Every structure is written in structure tokens, then in C-alpha cells.
């Protein structure tokens, strides 16, 4: 799962992407691997401009696991929602550093603007 800032998880009491990842892993018959850590504190992404989101997201994650574990594996990044895609793109960029065979992203909801 795409990690959540610690304070947000503390206030929310659960991690939506983590719960989704467990269910998807169960359906696919694979394991959930907490590959990424989060460097950012709590701030609502939808309250931030699109440009600022891209800048913040580019430094939001770090690798938690050994690179050998994920070489030649398929990685599925799961997030609970997509606003601009900046979070998944930033996570994918960090995951590419472990040389996986492929990286895919999955979100369950998307924010749309109704005019």
C-alpha cells in the first residue's frame, strides 16, 4: 500500500490503502509488502494546489526494504483514492529504484470536479 503519514493514520484510526491492499493480496494469492515509508506529516492533499502536490509528492516516500527482495518482481501500488495521480507517480518513481519487473498502480476511488 502507499503509506499514509503517521499523524493522519493516528487521527483516522486506520489506513484505507492498507486495508485495500490486504484484500487485494488475498484475492490474488500474494503478500502485502510494506515497501515504502512516508516522510511527510499530515496535510490534506485535496486542500493543496496541483503544482504543490507534485512538489510535495516527489519527496514523500523512501524505501523500507532491501532492494534484492523486489528485483524481478511485479509490484502493485495501492492507494485509496486518486486526486491528481501525483502520489502514485511519486511512489512509482521510488519503487523503480529496486528494479522490479513491472510496477502497476491501483486506486479504488477518484475525485472528480462537477461543474
PLY file of the C-alpha trace (Angstrom):
ply
format ascii 1.0
element vertex 115
property float x
property float y
property float z
element edge 114
property int vertex1
property int vertex2
end_header
0.00 0.00 0.00
1.01 3.61 -0.50
1.95 4.71 3.03
-0.02 7.26 4.99
1.54 9.98 7.17
1.74 8.79 10.77
-0.42 11.57 12.23
-3.16 11.05 9.65
-3.24 7.35 10.43
-3.29 8.11 14.15
-6.23 10.53 13.83
-8.12 8.35 11.34
-7.54 5.18 13.33
-6.95 3.03 10.25
-5.10 3.00 6.94
-7.52 2.71 3.98
-4.86 1.74 1.42
-3.51 -0.88 3.84
-6.94 -2.45 4.24
-7.44 -2.48 0.47
-4.00 -4.00 -0.07
-4.79 -6.88 2.32
-8.00 -7.69 0.45
-6.40 -7.46 -3.00
-3.46 -9.63 -1.87
-5.89 -12.21 -0.55
-7.78 -12.26 -3.89
-4.54 -12.51 -5.91
-2.90 -15.03 -3.58
0.14 -12.89 -2.86
1.64 -10.99 0.08
1.43 -7.37 1.17
4.91 -5.90 1.43
5.29 -2.52 3.16
7.93 -1.40 0.67
7.64 2.36 1.22
7.81 4.69 4.18
6.31 8.18 4.30
8.34 11.29 5.08
5.52 13.84 5.15
3.43 14.98 8.07
-0.33 15.29 7.94
-1.86 17.64 5.40
-4.91 17.07 3.26
-3.85 16.61 -0.36
-7.10 17.99 -1.77
-6.50 21.27 0.09
-3.21 21.79 -1.79
-2.80 23.07 -5.35
-1.95 20.62 -8.11
1.55 22.06 -8.58
2.33 21.98 -4.86
1.03 18.38 -4.70
3.56 17.33 -7.35
6.41 19.00 -5.47
5.41 17.55 -2.10
4.82 14.07 -3.50
8.24 13.96 -5.16
9.89 13.79 -1.73
7.15 11.96 0.16
8.46 8.38 0.14
11.53 6.28 0.88
12.33 2.57 0.51
11.97 0.45 3.65
13.06 -2.94 2.32
16.19 -4.47 0.80
16.42 -3.99 -2.96
17.18 -7.68 -3.66
13.76 -8.73 -2.37
11.91 -6.91 -5.17
14.23 -7.36 -8.13
12.37 -9.08 -10.99
9.02 -8.98 -9.13
5.78 -7.31 -10.16
4.83 -4.52 -7.73
1.23 -3.33 -7.32
0.95 0.04 -5.55
-2.44 0.51 -3.92
-3.88 3.83 -2.77
-7.37 4.56 -1.51
-8.10 7.45 -3.87
-6.70 9.44 -6.77
-6.92 13.21 -6.96
-4.17 14.12 -9.48
-2.12 10.91 -9.57
0.91 12.70 -8.07
1.10 10.34 -5.08
1.13 7.17 -7.18
3.64 8.67 -9.63
5.96 9.62 -6.76
5.65 6.18 -5.16
6.29 4.51 -8.53
9.44 6.57 -9.04
10.86 5.39 -5.70
9.85 1.75 -6.32
11.62 1.79 -9.70
14.84 2.03 -7.66
14.52 -1.65 -6.68
14.38 -2.76 -10.34
11.06 -4.60 -10.36
9.87 -6.42 -13.47
6.84 -4.11 -13.60
5.02 -1.53 -11.45
1.25 -1.07 -11.53
-0.96 1.34 -9.60
-4.48 0.77 -8.32
-6.91 3.18 -6.72
-10.49 2.46 -5.78
-11.90 5.99 -5.93
-11.13 9.14 -7.85
-12.00 12.71 -7.04
-13.91 14.40 -9.85
-14.91 18.00 -10.13
-18.54 18.53 -11.07
-19.21 21.91 -12.59
0 1
1 2
2 3
3 4
4 5
5 6
6 7
7 8
8 9
9 10
10 11
11 12
12 13
13 14
14 15
15 16
16 17
17 18
18 19
19 20
20 21
21 22
22 23
23 24
24 25
25 26
26 27
27 28
28 29
29 30
30 31
31 32
32 33
33 34
34 35
35 36
36 37
37 38
38 39
39 40
40 41
41 42
42 43
43 44
44 45
45 46
46 47
47 48
48 49
49 50
50 51
51 52
52 53
53 54
54 55
55 56
56 57
57 58
58 59
59 60
60 61
61 62
62 63
63 64
64 65
65 66
66 67
67 68
68 69
69 70
70 71
71 72
72 73
73 74
74 75
75 76
76 77
77 78
78 79
79 80
80 81
81 82
82 83
83 84
84 85
85 86
86 87
87 88
88 89
89 90
90 91
91 92
92 93
93 94
94 95
95 96
96 97
97 98
98 99
99 100
100 101
101 102
102 103
103 104
104 105
105 106
106 107
107 108
108 109
109 110
110 111
111 112
112 113
113 114
